[in-house]
């Protein structure tokens, strides 16, 4: 029998990851349903118009879709990988001929699938209940696609890199979740970004989530709203440049810091 | 017989702690070799260097003619030929025994049949059970199944029978002997001296990062020629005497008591006695 390739083993691992994920009911509910609950609460409470033809709920749906990229990639992996490190999963894999890349391919498949499901659920709820309009031009669809691909890749690699920060699997969620929630507050998910204090906006602009939310708004809000953004435009080029830069930072960080064993 | 594992002058320190301080070992093909030593003696560090998990400071190490510290594609080909059973793990709780074992089979060039391996380790009835529902001993057998699925030429077993009941342990021992009979070389660390005695062709006792002695279990520490302890009851007290010639002592006693000696026993040092004496002595 000839030896399978890193890619084919990675795809097998992806299937296995999904199967394991589906069997953890609590995490399925937490990861998939919680954003929908938030959407229902915020979307219903703040239904006021924030600009001509734009309600806060629409603004919020765009922010939650961007957050979905962070939840399914960064948050999920930065909590899951330290637990696997504690359980000995990673060390055991390290002792087999499995190529290291197969492990990361498997994780990427899990992230991609959960991201697609989450975005779909948020979008469906947004369209059905909160007056979100799907993009009408091919340009906007293309930007959405690029945002999902590059944004999710960035989020995934940063989750892998950050997985070395929590010292134990048990403590991972307590380390990772506050980072995500604070970033969400700073990045214009729960509040309108331009209403935030200047310093908060400047801090948020360093991190990718702010650019992901802005990118999502550029897809789901009417172009007239661009004038309300900080720069008075969608800054699509800068959005992708900064998310792309974080993708590169994440790759270097992950390669330098990833550990297969608990220290 | 060809040498499968060779270690010469191996050293490894963590800061000021010299964990391994000049270990030499030669293990031949088809041998079951047990590494004994107290916690912190350098056992795990030595084995993890052989498994390629840890880098060494100095010394020569070859496993199947390959330096385990090598990285990259060559290391991957080498990993195809070895099997590692780590100390207790608790991963893959959401996969069934069959899913785990058959998935690991895909990592190897010439894996064994997953169902066969599952039966071999005695998990036949648990083939569709989720990992998290297994008992400690069953969990350990799954670890063993995952370690041997790739038809390894060298198997590293780190305290493999922790949590086994006596029957399961005996079944496990015969499994290990079978793997050896198929040609595998086995390096085992254990806390159980009866396990070393039952399984190992040779044992090495390691303490403070150094090998104190390498021998067969029967000859370790001069066990075969050690003094026997003869004890009996006399005048309401238990008396005992160490003797080079226990037979002569017993016949002497027998004539003194005119036949039967009350509560007579003759004991040679057990492997455990010898071992405790060795690691105790090494403390000085």
Interface residues (C-beta under 8 A of the other chain):
Chain A: X1 X2 X3 X4 X9 X12 X13 X16 X19 X20 X23 X24 X84 X87 X88 X89 X91 X92 X94 X95 X96 X97 X98 X99 X261
Chain B: X51 X52 X53 X76 X77 X79 X80 X82 X84 X86 X88 X89 X90 X91 X92 X94 X95 X99 X103 X104 X106 X107 X108 X109 X110 X111 X130 X146 X150
